[in-house]
Structures are given as structure tokens and as C-alpha cells.
Amino acid sequence: MPINAGDQVINKAKPEWGHGTVLNMTGNIALVRFHNKTVRKLRADFLAPAPSHKQSFCQQASVSGQAQSKPGPKQTAPDEMADAGPVAQALAMLKQMQP
């Protein structure tokens, strides 16, 4: 899949860098600004499309084994979290992970 300016990407070798936005593409070289405001020049084959926020949440719930049809006492229904901001969603996910 070709990468273009404006795309949201991750560095496959360094996923801990988080999502980045492609600022410019010159041949096979991408100029990417990551969420911590760091700008890096990377070869396009090191990059992959970033999962959307909703996909990330669904994958996290699935991996942690807490995706259930009915929320438990410490769980928040996904519908309730859809209207919450990213900080509220992160806090809700942390509460779900606590024993």
C-alpha cells in the first residue's frame, strides 16, 4: 500500500513511538512527525498504516480477554465510551485491567 502525505502511520520496528503523520514523501523516504513532536526521516518500507483509535480499543479489549457481551462490575460498555474523549477512554481501559 503506498504511503502519502497526510497518512497516519506507525514505525513497524519501533511501535512504541506511537502514531505519526506523514508530512512529505520523496521517493521511498517519508518525513514523519510523531505524537511527541519528533520529526524523523524514514524509509517507507519501515512504515505501516496506523490502526484507527476505534480499532486499537477493540484489539486491546480482545487481547485482554475482557470483550464480553454484557459489561461486568468494573467494565464500561463500549457504547458509553464512544462519546468519551481519549483520556476518559484510557482511564476506563485502565480501570478494566485492575483486579
Backbone as numpy.savetxt, mean C-alpha at the origin, in Angstrom:
# Nx Ny Nz CAx CAy CAz Cx Cy Cz
4.15 -4.78 -17.87 3.30 -3.60 -17.87 4.20 -2.35 -17.87
4.00 -1.47 -18.81 4.84 -0.26 -18.86 4.53 0.67 -17.69
5.55 1.36 -17.24 5.41 2.32 -16.15 5.47 3.71 -16.74
4.56 4.56 -16.32 4.46 5.91 -16.85 4.50 6.93 -15.71
4.81 8.17 -16.05 4.78 9.26 -15.07 3.40 9.32 -14.43
3.38 9.48 -13.11 2.12 9.55 -12.38 1.69 8.23 -11.76
2.29 7.12 -12.20 1.93 5.81 -11.65 2.38 5.67 -10.21
1.62 4.93 -9.42 1.99 4.57 -8.05 2.72 3.24 -8.12
3.92 3.18 -7.54 4.75 1.99 -7.64 5.39 1.66 -6.29
5.95 0.45 -6.22 6.79 0.05 -5.10 8.10 -0.48 -5.68
9.16 -0.44 -4.90 10.43 -1.03 -5.30 10.36 -2.49 -4.85
10.39 -3.43 -5.81 10.27 -4.85 -5.48 11.37 -5.32 -4.55
12.56 -4.73 -4.66 13.69 -5.13 -3.81 13.63 -4.49 -2.43
12.91 -3.39 -2.29 12.83 -2.65 -1.02 11.39 -2.24 -0.72
10.49 -3.20 -0.50 9.09 -2.83 -0.25 8.90 -1.97 1.00
9.87 -2.01 1.91 9.77 -1.19 3.12 9.83 0.31 2.80
10.26 0.67 1.60 10.25 2.08 1.20 8.83 2.58 1.01
7.88 1.68 0.85 6.49 2.08 0.66 6.19 2.49 -0.77
5.04 3.13 -0.93 4.59 3.56 -2.26 5.37 4.78 -2.71
5.54 4.86 -4.02 6.17 6.01 -4.63 5.39 6.44 -5.85
5.60 7.67 -6.25 4.96 8.21 -7.45 6.04 8.45 -8.49
5.81 7.92 -9.69 6.77 8.12 -10.78 6.65 9.56 -11.24
7.77 10.29 -11.15 7.78 11.69 -11.58 8.13 11.81 -13.05
9.03 10.93 -13.53 9.50 11.04 -14.90 10.06 9.68 -15.34
9.89 9.37 -16.59 10.48 8.16 -17.19 11.37 8.60 -18.34
12.61 8.12 -18.33 13.54 8.36 -19.44 14.10 7.01 -19.82
13.61 6.46 -20.93 14.01 5.12 -21.32 13.55 4.11 -20.28
14.51 3.39 -19.68 14.20 2.38 -18.67 14.47 2.91 -17.25
14.68 4.22 -17.11 15.00 4.82 -15.81 13.82 5.66 -15.34
13.40 5.39 -14.08 12.28 6.13 -13.49 12.79 7.00 -12.36
12.28 8.21 -12.29 12.53 9.10 -11.17 11.29 8.98 -10.28
11.48 8.46 -9.05 10.35 8.14 -8.18 10.48 8.89 -6.86
9.37 9.53 -6.43 9.32 10.17 -5.11 8.53 9.26 -4.18
9.18 8.80 -3.11 8.53 7.92 -2.15 7.84 8.72 -1.06
7.02 8.05 -0.25 6.18 8.72 0.73 6.96 9.54 1.76
8.23 9.20 1.99 9.04 9.97 2.94 9.74 11.16 2.25
9.30 11.51 1.07 9.81 12.63 0.26 11.16 12.36 -0.38
11.69 11.15 -0.25 12.94 10.78 -0.90 12.69 10.58 -2.39
13.55 11.13 -3.22 13.46 10.95 -4.67 14.62 10.06 -5.09
14.29 8.98 -5.82 15.31 8.03 -6.25 15.19 7.76 -7.74
16.33 7.47 -8.35 16.39 7.12 -9.76 16.57 5.60 -9.80
15.62 4.89 -10.41 15.62 3.43 -10.42 15.32 2.89 -11.80
15.88 1.70 -12.10 15.51 1.02 -13.34 14.07 0.54 -13.21
13.34 0.62 -14.29 11.92 0.25 -14.28 11.69 -1.21 -13.91
12.65 -2.09 -14.21 12.43 -3.50 -13.88 12.50 -3.77 -12.38
12.93 -2.80 -11.57 12.89 -2.93 -10.12 11.54 -2.52 -9.54
10.68 -1.94 -10.38 9.43 -1.38 -9.91 8.24 -2.28 -10.25
7.24 -2.22 -9.40 5.97 -2.94 -9.63 4.84 -1.98 -9.28
3.68 -2.14 -9.91 2.54 -1.30 -9.55 2.21 -1.46 -8.07
1.94 -0.38 -7.40 1.58 -0.43 -5.98 0.14 -0.89 -5.85
-0.13 -1.78 -4.89 -1.52 -2.17 -4.66 -2.30 -0.98 -4.14
-3.57 -0.92 -4.48 -4.39 0.19 -3.98 -4.56 0.02 -2.47
-4.96 1.09 -1.79 -5.13 1.06 -0.33 -6.15 -0.01 0.06
-7.22 -0.12 -0.70 -8.26 -1.09 -0.39 -7.72 -2.51 -0.55
-6.93 -2.77 -1.60 -6.34 -4.09 -1.78 -5.39 -4.41 -0.65
-4.60 -3.45 -0.20 -3.66 -3.67 0.88 -4.39 -4.09 2.14
-5.50 -3.42 2.46 -6.27 -3.76 3.65 -6.83 -5.17 3.54
-7.39 -5.50 2.38 -7.97 -6.84 2.19 -6.89 -7.91 2.30
-5.72 -7.67 1.73 -4.64 -8.64 1.82 -4.19 -8.79 3.26
-4.09 -7.69 4.01 -3.67 -7.74 5.40 -4.67 -8.56 6.22
-5.95 -8.33 6.02 -6.97 -9.05 6.77 -6.92 -10.53 6.43
-6.69 -10.85 5.18 -6.62 -12.24 4.76 -5.39 -12.93 5.33
-4.25 -12.26 5.30 -3.01 -12.84 5.80 -3.07 -13.05 7.31
-3.66 -12.10 8.03 -3.70 -12.21 9.48 -4.76 -13.19 9.95
-5.56 -13.73 9.03 -6.57 -14.73 9.39 -7.78 -14.13 10.08
-7.99 -12.84 9.94 -9.10 -12.21 10.64 -10.23 -11.81 9.72
-10.17 -12.24 8.47 -11.27 -11.94 7.55 -12.41 -12.90 7.85
-13.47 -12.39 8.45 -14.63 -13.19 8.81 -15.87 -12.51 8.29
-16.95 -13.28 8.17 -18.17 -12.68 7.67 -18.83 -11.81 8.74
-18.62 -12.12 10.03 -19.20 -11.34 11.10 -18.08 -10.85 12.02
-18.01 -9.54 12.28 -16.93 -9.04 13.13 -17.02 -9.59 14.54
-15.85 -9.89 15.12 -15.78 -10.34 16.50 -15.80 -9.15 17.43
-15.60 -9.35 18.72 -15.68 -8.24 19.67 -14.64 -7.16 19.45
-13.44 -7.50 18.94 -12.40 -6.50 18.73 -12.25 -6.10 17.28
-13.16 -6.53 16.42 -13.04 -6.22 14.99 -14.00 -5.12 14.59
-13.58 -4.38 13.58 -14.42 -3.36 12.99 -14.81 -3.84 11.61
-16.08 -3.73 11.28 -16.55 -4.18 9.98 -15.87 -3.36 8.89
-15.47 -4.00 7.77 -14.83 -3.26 6.68 -15.67 -2.10 6.18
-17.02 -2.24 6.19 -17.88 -1.15 5.73 -17.72 0.08 6.63
-17.54 -0.13 7.93 -17.37 0.98 8.85 -16.04 1.68 8.60
-15.03 0.93 8.19 -13.70 1.48 7.98 -13.58 2.19 6.64
-14.47 1.92 5.71 -14.37 2.51 4.37 -14.46 4.03 4.43
-15.25 4.56 5.38 -15.42 6.01 5.49 -14.35 6.65 6.36
-13.58 5.84 7.08 -12.56 6.38 7.96 -11.32 6.76 7.17
-10.53 7.68 7.71 -9.29 8.08 7.07 -8.23 7.01 7.26
-7.08 7.16 6.61 -6.03 6.15 6.69 -5.49 5.94 8.11
-5.45 6.99 8.92 -4.97 6.84 10.30 -5.96 6.01 11.11
-7.24 6.31 10.96 -8.26 5.55 11.68 -8.27 4.10 11.23
-8.07 3.86 9.94 -8.02 2.48 9.44 -6.83 1.74 10.03
-5.67 2.40 10.09 -4.47 1.77 10.64 -4.67 1.44 12.12
-5.27 2.37 12.87 -5.52 2.12 14.29 -6.49 0.96 14.48
-7.50 0.89 13.65 -8.47 -0.22 13.74 -7.79 -1.54 13.44
-6.88 -1.55 12.45 -6.17 -2.79 12.13 -5.27 -3.21 13.29
-4.61 -2.25 13.94 -3.76 -2.57 15.09 -4.59 -3.14 16.25
-5.76 -2.58 16.47 -6.63 -3.09 17.54 -7.05 -4.53 17.26
-7.27 -4.85 15.97 -7.67 -6.20 15.59 -6.56 -7.21 15.85
-5.31 -6.76 15.76 -4.17 -7.66 15.91 -3.83 -7.93 17.37
-4.33 -7.09 18.28 -4.02 -7.28 19.70 -4.76 -8.48 20.25
-4.09 -9.27 21.14 -4.76 -10.44 21.73 -5.86 -10.06 22.68
